[in-house]
Amino acid sequence: PAGLTLVIVRDDLIGNVLPITPSVYDYAKQAEADSMLNTPPTYAVYIAGLVFKWLKKQGGLPAMSAINQRKAGKLYAAIDGSRFYRNPVEKASRSWMNVPFVLANPDLDKAFLAGAAEAGLTTLEGHRSVGGMRASIYNAMPEAGVDALIDFMADFEKRKA
């Protein structure tokens, strides 16, 4: 959540700070104060706790990693297997969380976004600096949501290609 940073520090790194280091980054001071050197963002801590419990319920980090790889893998496969959609990112640099793609004809971007919204698929517009589309498939996005996007993309391609 916004306003929260979780830091795990090896014991041998505690106490090795420069004199100019702000106290919030002095892990020895943080350790002495039981990580309460400043007032913690309590709501963010509460939300993080809920997220950690949810992640554990999903099977923990190994299970989430497998789910996220599967979601991203099937979306990238749909894009890479199409001549209508293209992913501008090198395969070795692709994200599991944000999948950008462009349409063969950029004039269809608005129609794609409108059709996607009608299908219940929102916030697909790409970043303002690069354009195109961007599917954010973070942990909370269910696999069914990715499947719905892939189905919509296939249908849109059939109608507009």
C-alpha positions, 0 to 999 in steps of 0.5 A: 500500500502507498506510504509503506515500505517493508525492509528486511535487513541483515544484522551485519548491515546494521550500524554501518551508516555515514554521518549524513544518513537520515535517521529513518535510514539508520537501521541501528536506530530503527532496531533500537526503537523497535522499528517505531522511530517515527509514527508508522502509517497504521492504515497502510500497515493494516492493509499490508496485513490483509494483503499478506493474509490473502497471499498466504491463503492463495498458497503463498509466494510460490503459488502466486509466482506460478499464477502470475507466470501463467496469467502473463504467459497466456496473455503474451502467447495470445499477443505473440500469436497474432498479427493484429497485436504486437508487444513492443518489449523484448521477451527477456525484459517482459513484465509479469504484471504489466503487459503492453501491446499495440494494435496493428492499426492505431486508428482502432485504439479508441474502438478497442478501448470502448469495446473492452469497456462494454465487455467490462474490461477497463483501464487498458489504455497505455501509458501516456508517454508510449500509447497503445494498451497496457493490461495490468495483471497484478496479484489481485487480477483473477485468471478469469479476468486475463481469460476474458481479455484474451477472448475479447482480443480474439473477438475484436481481431476477428471483427476488425482485422 
